[in-house]
């Protein structure tokens, strides 16, 4: 199952952005806006909007590069197996943990790196994994993280709502954060995202974004 094509909806691979009839749909992570870029003198930083922490831009970029590399391997490994995949040595701890999770939970994949959109609420995004977990006997929407991912709850709630709108799916679907380690010897953590306010939080951020855009 995948989201059906919608006339007028365009995805730009280069900028990783959606437009519908020429109007841009904001991405889920940009709506949540956890990190805000700021400049101070000739230095560039990112400020965490949840706790006020200031982080050097080069640290954020390095973490982003690591996460993107892991996600590329994830897509290939889950769909084709890990044996024939070459990847940077530095992401080995995360890859090994991902492979271990797959061996432990034996997910029956429904979609990986699936683009979804909501024309009702006007946003779009790409979720990591939708699968059936034999151990829980339930469907699961899973977001893979190599960092903290404090807003994974609202993020997965937004993906799930868009998936339901796209497909008409009404079955119960659990939401999880799959936290992969960056340090050798550590293992994964599969963390439930079960806060009933996750979707409410996302819609508040979505509506606030629209309000600020129209000031």
C-alpha positions in Angstrom: 0.0 0.0 0.0 1.2 3.5 -0.8 -0.2 7.0 -1.0 -2.0 7.4 -4.4 -0.8 10.1 -6.7 -2.7 13.4 -6.5 -2.9 15.7 -9.6 -1.2 18.9 -9.0 1.0 17.5 -6.2 4.7 17.8 -7.0 7.7 16.5 -5.0 11.1 18.1 -5.7 13.9 15.6 -4.9 16.6 18.2 -4.9 15.0 20.5 -2.3 13.0 17.7 -0.6 9.9 19.9 -0.8 6.3 19.5 -1.8 4.1 21.9 -3.8 0.4 21.6 -4.7 -0.9 23.7 -7.6 2.2 25.8 -7.2 1.8 26.4 -3.4 4.4 24.9 -1.1 3.3 22.4 1.6 5.5 22.7 4.8 7.4 19.6 5.9 6.6 17.9 9.2 10.1 18.6 10.7 10.0 22.3 9.5 6.6 22.7 11.2 7.9 21.4 14.5 10.9 23.7 14.1 13.0 22.2 16.9 16.2 23.9 15.9 16.4 27.5 14.8 19.5 28.9 13.0 21.0 32.1 14.4 24.1 34.1 13.6 26.3 35.8 16.2 29.2 37.9 14.7 30.8 35.6 12.2 29.7 32.4 13.9 26.6 30.3 13.1 24.6 28.4 15.8 21.4 26.5 16.2 19.1 27.1 19.2 16.9 24.3 20.5 13.5 25.8 20.9 12.5 23.3 23.6 15.3 23.9 26.1 17.2 27.0 24.8 20.4 25.0 24.3 22.8 26.6 21.8 24.7 24.3 19.5 27.5 25.1 17.0 26.4 24.8 13.4 29.2 22.4 12.5 28.0 20.0 15.2 24.4 20.0 13.8 25.7 19.5 10.3 27.9 16.6 11.4 24.9 15.0 13.2 22.7 15.6 10.1 25.3 13.9 7.8 25.5 10.9 10.1 21.7 10.6 10.3 21.2 10.9 6.6 23.9 8.2 5.9 22.2 5.8 8.4 18.8 6.4 6.8 20.1 5.6 3.3 21.6 2.3 4.6 18.3 1.6 6.5 16.3 1.9 3.3 18.6 -0.6 1.4 19.1 -2.9 4.4 15.4 -3.4 5.2 14.4 -3.9 1.6 17.4 -5.9 0.3 19.4 -7.2 3.3 22.7 -5.9 4.7 25.2 -8.3 3.1 25.8 -6.5 -0.2 25.7 -3.0 1.2 28.8 -0.9 1.6 28.6 2.0 4.1 31.0 4.3 6.0 32.8 2.7 8.9 31.8 5.5 11.3 28.1 4.5 11.1 28.8 0.9 12.0 27.3 1.1 15.5 24.0 2.3 14.2 23.8 -0.1 11.3 24.6 -3.1 13.6 21.9 -2.0 16.0 19.4 -1.7 13.1 20.2 -5.2 11.9 19.8 -6.5 15.4 16.4 -4.8 15.7 15.3 -6.4 12.5 16.5 -9.8 13.7 14.7 -9.4 17.0 11.4 -8.1 15.8 11.2 -9.5 12.3 9.1 -6.7 10.9 6.8 -7.4 8.0 7.4 -4.3 5.9 4.5 -2.3 4.5 6.4 0.9 3.5 9.9 2.3 4.0 10.8 6.0 3.4 7.2 6.7 2.4 6.2 10.2 1.4 2.8 11.3 2.7 0.8 14.5 2.5 -2.3 16.1 4.0 -4.3 18.5 1.9 -6.8 18.8 4.7 -4.2 20.2 7.2 -1.7 21.3 4.5 1.6 19.6 5.2 3.8 16.8 3.9 6.6 14.6 5.0 8.4 11.3 4.7 8.2 8.6 7.4 10.8 5.9 7.9 9.0 2.6 8.5 5.5 1.2 8.5 5.3 -2.5 9.3 3.5 -5.3 11.1 5.3 -6.5 14.2 4.7 -10.2 14.9 5.9 -9.8 18.5 3.1 -7.3 19.3 0.7 -8.5 16.6 0.1 -4.9 15.7 0.9 -2.4 13.0 3.7 0.1 13.8 4.9 3.4 12.4 8.5 3.8 13.4 10.8 6.8 13.1 14.5 6.0 13.2 16.7 8.4 15.3 20.5 8.6 15.8 20.0 11.6 18.1 17.6 12.5 20.9 14.5 13.2 18.8 12.6 15.0 21.5 9.6 15.7 19.2 9.4 12.2 17.7 5.9 11.8 19.2 4.3 14.8 17.4 6.4 13.9 14.3 5.0 10.4 14.1 1.5 11.5 14.9 1.7 13.9 11.9 2.9 11.1 9.6 0.2 8.8 10.8 -2.6 11.3 10.2 -1.3 12.0 6.7 -1.0 8.3 6.0 -4.6 7.8 7.1 -5.8 10.6 4.9 -3.8 9.3 1.9 -4.9 5.7 2.2 -8.1 5.6 4.1 -6.4 3.2 6.6 -8.4 2.9 9.9 -6.6 0.0 11.6 -4.9 0.7 14.9 -1.3 1.7 14.4 1.3 2.1 17.2 4.0 4.7 17.0 7.6 4.3 18.0 11.0 5.9 18.1 13.8 3.5 17.1 16.9 5.0 18.8 20.1 3.8 17.2 23.5 4.2 19.1 26.5 6.0 17.7 28.9 4.2 20.1 30.1 0.6 19.5 28.8 -1.9 22.0 25.5 -0.1 22.7 22.2 -1.4 21.4 19.0 0.0 20.0 16.0 1.2 22.0 12.4 0.9 20.6 10.5 3.6 22.5 6.7 3.9 22.3 5.2 7.2 21.3 1.9 7.0 23.1 1.1 10.5 24.3 -2.5 11.3 23.1 -1.5 15.0 22.9 1.1 14.4 20.2 -1.2 15.2 17.4 -2.7 18.2 19.2 0.9 19.6 19.7 1.6 19.2 16.0 -1.6 21.0 14.9 -0.8 23.9 17.3 2.6 24.3 15.7 1.1 24.0 12.3 -1.5 26.7 12.9 1.1 28.9 14.6 3.3 28.6 11.6 0.5 29.7 9.3 -0.4 32.6 11.6 3.2 33.9 11.6 3.4 33.5 7.9 0.4 35.8 7.5 1.5 38.6 9.9 
